[in-house]
Amino acid sequence: MSGRSWSVGRTAEVAGFARAAARRRDEALRLLVLVDGTCPRWVIDATKGALLPERPNAEVVVSDLRQPLRDPGEADAAILLVSESSPAEVALSLARRGMPVALVAEDALDAPLFPGEEPALGLVSVVAGSSGDALLDKLALWLCSVTDKQIALGACFAFCRRAVTDGLVRRCALQNAGVGAVPLIAGSDFPVMTVNQMRLALDVSAVYGQGLEPMRVAELLGVLGGALAWRAFARRILSAVPALGLVARAGVAFGGTMLTGELLKLRFDAPDVPRPSKSREKGSRAAATCLSLASAGAADAGNTGYVTIGEAS
């Protein structure tokens, strides 16, 4: 395979990336959510819609934090909506099982205190925000940091897409900066960086719940056209200031990939891009999970902020 040209082998490589992105999009994802009725109402309201999965490969198991916890099984992460008076034992028991735990509270000082030193506390984090959007942004970043299923996470939960996509773009930009800075063979960096950007486009597409459709081909061609434009730009810089060689190649590769990522995000955030339909997935595990977050602190004594799971009709 020539480093200077686009070959059938590289086309097959891109097709493999498309299949891999689809597999990662459809990975099984399971979250455990425990809610304390004393948690501030706005925290519960901020999370109740965000934690409804959009795809059938995600399962959200919801329960009352103050009720005896039955065997939680295996989960990728546990999210506890808490207040200062919430019991700390549940978080510790989950962390001792090796499960990452987020204590979601109105303020970091409102999270329950843990007495003494405990090795499992390394798996417990406090997620707090001054508003619903800030809280969800921090929760998304935490979820991305504790699971290796980022693409499935973004595909299933819309509030995680920005954090997942930003991480993918940064990783690809750094890879391309390294490739551009040290080309082993003259011209060999272009096909490698272009393949990386095409893989990025396919991964971002999967994060937004999209598959390998004819529209994706047009987007990949757009990535290829952008790569050609950035290559021409880099050559102009090098011809004008040859001494900048390594820095210029790395900078153009990094900047070009970051710009490609931003354009991809704009494309998939556009209102004309189809979104996963919950109605099409009514028979799936995700749609069969009916998540009801009751308002905390309501006037009626029966409303405790309890979270229920039921079968969708």
Backbone torsions as a table, in degrees:
resi	resn	phi	psi	omega
1	MET	NA	124.3	-178.8
2	SER	-75.6	137.0	178.4
3	GLY	-70.9	-21.5	-174.0
4	ARG	-88.3	-16.7	-171.8
5	SER	-122.3	161.1	174.6
6	TRP	-87.7	128.1	-172.6
7	SER	-120.4	171.2	175.3
8	VAL	-60.8	-35.6	179.3
9	GLY	-61.8	-40.1	179.2
10	ARG	-70.1	-33.4	175.8
11	THR	-63.2	-42.5	177.2
12	ALA	-64.6	-35.4	178.3
13	GLU	-63.6	-43.5	178.3
14	VAL	-63.4	-40.4	177.6
15	ALA	-61.4	-37.8	176.5
16	GLY	-64.7	-38.2	177.0
17	PHE	-63.0	-37.5	179.2
18	ALA	-63.1	-43.6	178.7
19	ARG	-65.9	-39.9	179.5
20	ALA	-64.8	-39.9	178.8
21	ALA	-63.1	-40.0	178.9
22	ALA	-65.4	-38.8	178.4
23	ARG	-65.0	-43.2	-179.8
24	ARG	-68.1	-34.0	176.6
25	ARG	-61.9	-34.8	-173.8
26	ASP	-98.4	10.5	177.2
27	GLU	-61.2	143.1	177.7
28	ALA	-67.1	133.8	-176.9
29	LEU	-133.2	130.0	-176.9
30	ARG	-132.5	125.0	178.0
31	LEU	-118.1	139.1	175.1
32	LEU	-104.9	125.3	-178.4
33	VAL	-121.5	121.3	178.1
34	LEU	-118.1	130.8	-173.6
35	VAL	-120.1	128.5	173.8
36	ASP	-94.8	130.3	-179.1
37	GLY	-63.1	-17.1	178.3
38	THR	-87.0	-3.0	176.3
39	CYS	-64.3	139.1	-179.5
40	PRO	-53.6	141.3	-175.2
41	ARG	-57.1	-40.5	-174.8
42	TRP	-67.5	-29.2	177.2
43	VAL	-66.4	-43.6	177.7
44	ILE	-63.7	-45.0	-179.6
45	ASP	-62.5	-35.9	-178.2
46	ALA	-68.3	-30.0	-175.4
47	THR	-96.8	-18.6	-170.3
48	LYS	-64.4	-41.0	178.4
49	GLY	-78.7	-34.7	-176.1
50	ALA	-65.3	-29.7	-175.8
51	LEU	-92.4	14.4	172.0
52	LEU	-88.6	112.7	-176.3
53	PRO	-69.2	146.8	-178.8
54	GLU	-97.7	-8.3	-177.5
55	ARG	-129.8	157.0	-174.2
56	PRO	-73.4	-12.1	-177.7
57	ASN	-84.5	-1.7	178.1
58	ALA	-106.5	141.0	177.5
59	GLU	-129.5	128.5	177.4
60	VAL	-114.3	117.3	179.8
61	VAL	-102.6	119.4	-172.3
62	VAL	-118.6	138.8	-179.1
63	SER	-152.6	174.0	179.6
64	ASP	-87.9	125.6	-177.5
65	LEU	-62.2	-30.9	-174.8
66	ARG	-91.0	-2.0	175.0
67	GLN	-93.2	153.5	178.2
68	PRO	-54.2	130.4	-177.4
69	LEU	-87.8	114.6	174.2
70	ARG	-70.8	171.7	-177.9
71	ASP	-52.3	113.9	-176.3
72	PRO	-75.9	-9.2	-177.5
73	GLY	68.3	-161.2	179.0
74	GLU	-92.2	135.8	176.8
75	ALA	-142.2	151.2	179.1
76	ASP	-73.1	-28.1	179.3
77	ALA	-165.1	156.5	176.5
78	ALA	-119.9	134.3	179.9
79	ILE	-118.3	116.9	-178.2
80	LEU	-111.1	119.1	176.7
81	LEU	-89.4	111.7	-165.3
82	VAL	-130.2	171.5	169.6
83	SER	-132.8	-179.0	-177.7
84	GLU	-62.3	-27.7	-176.9
85	SER	-90.4	1.2	-178.4
86	SER	-67.0	144.4	178.3
87	PRO	-68.8	138.7	-178.3
88	ALA	-88.9	-14.3	-172.9
89	GLU	-64.2	-35.0	-177.5
90	VAL	-65.1	-44.9	179.0
91	ALA	-60.1	-42.7	179.7
92	LEU	-64.4	-41.6	-178.8
93	SER	-64.1	-37.4	178.3
94	LEU	-70.1	-41.6	179.0
95	ALA	-63.8	-35.9	178.4
96	ARG	-65.2	-22.3	175.4
97	ARG	-82.3	0.5	-178.9
98	GLY	87.0	16.0	-177.1
99	MET	-96.5	126.9	174.6
100	PRO	-64.1	136.6	-175.4
101	VAL	-126.6	130.6	173.7
102	ALA	-111.3	125.7	173.1
103	LEU	-94.1	105.5	-175.9
104	VAL	-93.1	118.4	-174.9
105	ALA	-140.1	168.9	178.7
106	GLU	-68.5	-36.5	-179.1
107	ASP	-144.2	149.8	-179.4
108	ALA	-58.5	-31.4	179.6
109	LEU	-74.4	-11.8	-179.4
110	ASP	-89.2	-4.0	179.0
111	ALA	-74.4	147.9	179.2
112	PRO	-63.1	150.7	-179.4
113	LEU	-90.2	146.1	178.7
114	PHE	-111.0	119.7	-178.7
115	PRO	-74.9	141.2	173.1
116	GLY	71.5	-176.0	178.5
117	GLU	-96.7	138.9	-177.3
118	GLU	-146.9	119.9	-179.6
119	PRO	-55.7	-33.4	-177.7
120	ALA	-66.5	-16.7	-179.4
121	LEU	-63.9	-17.6	175.9
122	GLY	-63.1	-19.5	179.1
123	LEU	-96.9	1.3	-178.0
124	VAL	-106.5	127.4	179.0
125	SER	-126.9	152.9	175.5
126	VAL	-103.3	127.7	177.2
127	VAL	-117.2	116.0	-177.8
128	ALA	-137.2	150.4	179.2
129	GLY	-153.6	154.1	-176.7
130	SER	-83.0	-9.6	178.7
131	SER	-147.5	168.4	-180.0
132	GLY	-60.0	-45.2	-178.9
133	ASP	-64.3	-43.9	179.7
134	ALA	-63.6	-39.7	179.9
135	LEU	-63.1	-45.7	-179.0
136	LEU	-67.8	-35.5	176.8
137	ASP	-61.1	-44.0	-179.7
138	LYS	-69.7	-37.3	177.6
139	LEU	-64.7	-39.5	177.7
140	ALA	-63.0	-43.9	178.4
141	LEU	-62.7	-39.6	178.8
142	TRP	-64.8	-46.5	179.4
143	LEU	-59.2	-41.1	178.6
144	CYS	-63.1	-31.2	-176.0
145	SER	-81.5	-19.4	-174.0
146	VAL	-107.6	-4.0	179.1
147	THR	-129.8	150.5	175.3
148	ASP	-97.1	17.0	-179.5
149	LYS	-110.6	47.5	-173.6
150	GLN	-61.7	-39.9	-177.7
151	ILE	-65.8	-43.5	176.2
152	ALA	-63.1	-37.5	179.5
153	LEU	-60.9	-47.2	179.3
154	GLY	-67.1	-38.9	-178.7
155	ALA	-66.3	-33.4	-175.5
156	CYS	-89.6	-27.8	-175.5
157	PHE	-129.7	111.2	-173.8
158	ALA	-59.9	-33.5	-176.3
159	PHE	-69.2	-13.9	179.6
160	CYS	-92.9	-8.9	-170.5
161	ARG	-63.9	-41.4	-178.6
162	ARG	-63.2	-45.3	-179.5
163	ALA	-64.5	-42.8	179.7
164	VAL	-64.3	-46.8	-178.2
165	THR	-64.4	-42.2	178.3
166	ASP	-58.4	-42.0	178.8
167	GLY	-64.3	-42.6	178.6
168	LEU	-62.9	-42.3	-178.4
169	VAL	-65.8	-45.9	179.7
170	ARG	-60.8	-43.0	-179.4
171	ARG	-62.4	-44.8	-179.9
172	CYS	-66.6	-39.2	-179.9
173	ALA	-63.8	-41.0	178.9
174	LEU	-67.0	-39.8	177.2
175	GLN	-61.3	-45.9	-178.8
176	ASN	-68.6	-32.9	176.0
177	ALA	-62.8	-40.6	177.4
178	GLY	-65.7	-41.7	178.6
179	VAL	-64.3	-43.1	-178.1
180	GLY	-68.4	-32.0	-176.9
181	ALA	-73.4	-32.3	-175.4
182	VAL	-129.6	72.1	176.2
183	PRO	-73.9	120.0	-178.9
184	LEU	-70.6	-34.8	178.6
185	ILE	-128.5	135.9	-179.0
186	ALA	-54.7	126.3	179.4
187	GLY	85.9	-7.1	-176.9
188	SER	-75.0	-17.7	-177.2
189	ASP	-71.9	-30.6	-174.2
190	PHE	-61.0	-54.0	-179.1
191	PRO	-63.9	-34.3	-179.7
192	VAL	-65.8	-47.4	-179.7
193	MET	-66.3	-36.3	179.5
194	THR	-66.2	-42.3	176.6
195	VAL	-61.0	-42.0	177.9
196	ASN	-59.8	-41.5	-179.9
197	GLN	-69.5	-35.1	176.7
198	MET	-67.6	-39.2	175.8
199	ARG	-62.7	-40.2	176.7
200	LEU	-59.2	-44.4	179.9
201	ALA	-60.9	-40.9	179.8
202	LEU	-69.3	-38.7	178.4
203	ASP	-66.3	-43.0	178.7
204	VAL	-63.7	-39.8	176.5
205	SER	-58.4	-42.9	179.8
206	ALA	-67.5	-36.7	178.2
207	VAL	-59.6	-35.0	178.7
208	TYR	-87.3	12.7	175.2
209	GLY	77.3	14.3	-177.5
210	GLN	-92.6	155.4	178.3
211	GLY	-107.0	-171.8	179.1
212	LEU	-84.7	90.9	-176.9
213	GLU	-112.7	166.6	178.7
214	PRO	-52.6	-33.1	179.5
215	MET	-61.2	-32.0	-179.1
216	ARG	-64.8	-33.6	179.8
217	VAL	-61.3	-43.0	178.3
218	ALA	-62.8	-39.3	179.1
219	GLU	-66.4	-38.8	178.3
220	LEU	-65.6	-38.5	176.6
221	LEU	-64.6	-35.5	175.8
222	GLY	-64.0	-40.1	176.1
223	VAL	-61.5	-43.3	179.5
224	LEU	-62.4	-43.2	178.0
225	GLY	-62.3	-40.6	177.6
226	GLY	-64.2	-39.2	178.6
227	ALA	-62.8	-40.4	177.8
228	LEU	-63.4	-40.7	179.6
229	ALA	-64.7	-43.0	179.5
230	TRP	-67.8	-33.5	177.2
231	ARG	-63.9	-43.1	178.4
232	ALA	-63.9	-37.9	178.3
233	PHE	-63.6	-44.3	179.5
234	ALA	-62.1	-40.1	179.8
235	ARG	-63.7	-37.7	178.7
236	ARG	-64.6	-42.1	179.1
237	ILE	-62.8	-45.3	-178.0
238	LEU	-65.0	-36.9	179.0
239	SER	-70.4	-31.1	-179.9
240	ALA	-79.4	-40.5	-178.6
241	VAL	-133.8	79.1	-176.6
242	PRO	-58.1	-28.5	-176.4
243	ALA	-66.3	-20.1	-179.0
244	LEU	-80.5	-5.2	-175.8
245	GLY	-12.4	-80.8	-173.8
246	LEU	-60.1	-47.7	-177.5
247	VAL	-62.8	-42.3	-178.7
248	ALA	-65.2	-45.7	-179.5
249	ARG	-61.6	-46.1	-179.7
250	ALA	-64.5	-43.1	-178.8
251	GLY	-64.4	-43.7	179.4
252	VAL	-66.3	-40.8	179.4
253	ALA	-62.8	-44.7	-179.8
254	PHE	-66.0	-50.1	-177.9
255	GLY	-63.7	-40.6	179.5
256	GLY	-64.0	-40.1	179.3
257	THR	-69.7	-39.7	177.4
258	MET	-62.5	-41.6	178.5
259	LEU	-65.0	-41.4	177.0
260	THR	-58.4	-42.8	178.7
261	GLY	-62.7	-42.3	179.3
262	GLU	-64.2	-39.8	178.7
263	LEU	-66.3	-37.3	177.5
264	LEU	-63.6	-42.6	178.9
265	LYS	-63.2	-41.6	177.2
266	LEU	-62.0	-40.1	-179.5
267	ARG	-62.5	-48.1	-175.0
268	PHE	-79.8	-18.7	174.0
269	ASP	-82.3	-9.7	-178.1
270	ALA	-62.8	144.2	-175.9
271	PRO	-65.4	-19.3	-177.5
272	ASP	-85.6	-3.6	178.9
273	VAL	-80.3	126.2	-179.2
274	PRO	-59.6	142.4	176.9
275	ARG	-108.6	153.5	175.4
276	PRO	-56.7	135.0	-177.5
277	SER	-96.5	120.2	177.9
278	LYS	-63.4	-33.1	-177.0
279	SER	-65.8	-31.0	179.8
280	ARG	-72.0	-17.8	-175.5
281	GLU	-109.3	24.6	-173.1
282	LYS	-61.7	-31.7	-179.6
283	GLY	-85.2	-1.5	-175.8
284	SER	-83.7	170.0	177.9
285	ARG	-61.6	-38.0	-177.6
286	ALA	-64.8	-47.4	-178.0
287	ALA	-75.2	-22.2	179.1
288	ALA	-76.3	-13.5	178.8
289	THR	-89.4	108.0	-179.6
290	CYS	-94.6	112.0	-172.8
291	LEU	-104.6	113.5	-179.2
292	SER	-118.9	114.0	178.3
293	LEU	-101.9	109.6	-178.8
294	ALA	-76.1	153.8	-178.3
295	SER	-72.9	131.5	177.9
296	ALA	-80.0	147.3	174.8
297	GLY	73.8	22.3	179.0
298	ALA	-72.3	163.3	-174.5
299	ALA	-68.8	-35.4	-177.0
300	ASP	-75.9	137.6	-175.9
301	ALA	-65.8	-23.3	-177.3
302	GLY	-75.2	-16.1	-177.6
303	ASN	-90.8	105.1	-174.4
304	THR	-110.0	8.3	-175.7
305	GLY	80.0	15.2	-176.5
306	TYR	-69.4	145.7	-179.7
307	VAL	-111.2	132.1	-177.4
308	THR	-117.4	154.7	173.2
309	ILE	-120.6	133.9	177.1
310	GLY	-144.6	168.9	177.4
311	GLU	-85.3	132.6	176.9
312	ALA	-69.3	141.6	-178.8
313	SER	-77.9	NA	NA
